[in-house]
């Protein structure tokens, strides 16, 4: 089995957009992005391609504090859930 992965810049500016890509997610499933915890509406979403990959642009909230955070990508249904450390500047 191949591991589900996401990639995004390690540093993101609050209030600005940033790219997020993923591979090995379930095919044609919605993936929602969250900051630090899985709750609320999230900070963006995308539908995966038939091969389970995606590329999206997400918006870092202007209210995000300037510090280390965890970007979390969750497929519809709650699995898989993958995270990556990012720093908001």
C-alpha positions in Angstrom: 0.0 0.0 0.0 1.3 3.5 -0.9 1.1 6.2 1.7 -1.2 9.1 1.2 0.7 12.4 1.1 0.2 16.2 0.8 2.6 18.9 -0.1 2.4 22.6 0.5 5.0 25.4 1.1 6.6 25.3 4.6 5.9 29.0 5.0 2.6 30.7 4.2 1.6 34.3 4.5 -1.5 35.0 6.5 -4.4 36.3 4.4 -2.8 34.9 1.1 -3.4 31.9 -1.1 -1.1 29.0 -1.2 -0.9 25.7 -3.3 -1.7 22.3 -1.8 -1.2 19.0 -3.7 -1.9 15.4 -2.7 -1.5 11.9 -4.0 -2.9 8.5 -3.1 -6.3 9.7 -1.8 -9.5 7.9 -2.7 -10.6 8.6 -6.3 -13.2 11.4 -7.0 -13.6 12.2 -3.3 -13.8 15.7 -1.7 -10.8 16.6 0.4 -11.1 19.4 2.9 -8.2 21.4 4.4 -8.1 22.5 8.0 -5.7 24.5 10.2 -4.6 22.7 13.5 -7.8 20.8 14.1 -10.6 19.2 12.1 -13.6 21.4 12.8 -15.8 24.0 11.2 -15.8 24.8 7.5 -12.1 24.4 6.9 -9.9 26.7 4.9 -10.5 25.1 1.4 -11.5 21.9 -0.4 -11.0 20.1 -3.7 -12.2 17.0 -5.5 -9.6 14.3 -6.2 -8.9 13.1 -9.7 -9.8 9.5 -10.8 -6.2 8.6 -9.8 -6.6 10.0 -6.3 -4.4 13.1 -6.8 -5.3 16.7 -6.5 -3.9 20.2 -6.8 -5.7 23.1 -5.2 -5.2 26.7 -4.0 -6.2 27.4 -0.4 -6.6 30.6 1.5 -4.8 31.1 4.8 -7.1 33.1 7.0 -6.1 36.7 7.7 -6.7 35.9 11.4 -4.2 33.0 11.4 -1.5 33.7 14.0 2.1 34.0 12.9 3.6 30.8 14.3 3.9 27.1 13.5 0.7 25.3 12.5 -0.5 22.0 11.2 -2.2 21.8 7.8 -4.6 18.9 7.8 -6.2 17.3 4.7 -9.2 15.0 5.3 -11.0 13.0 2.7 -14.8 12.9 2.8 -15.8 10.2 5.3 -12.9 11.1 7.6 -10.2 8.8 6.1 -7.5 9.2 5.1 -6.4 12.2 7.2 -2.9 13.6 6.5 -1.0 16.5 8.0 2.0 18.7 7.3 3.7 21.3 9.5 3.6 24.8 8.1 4.6 28.2 9.5 2.4 31.3 9.0 4.3 34.5 8.5 
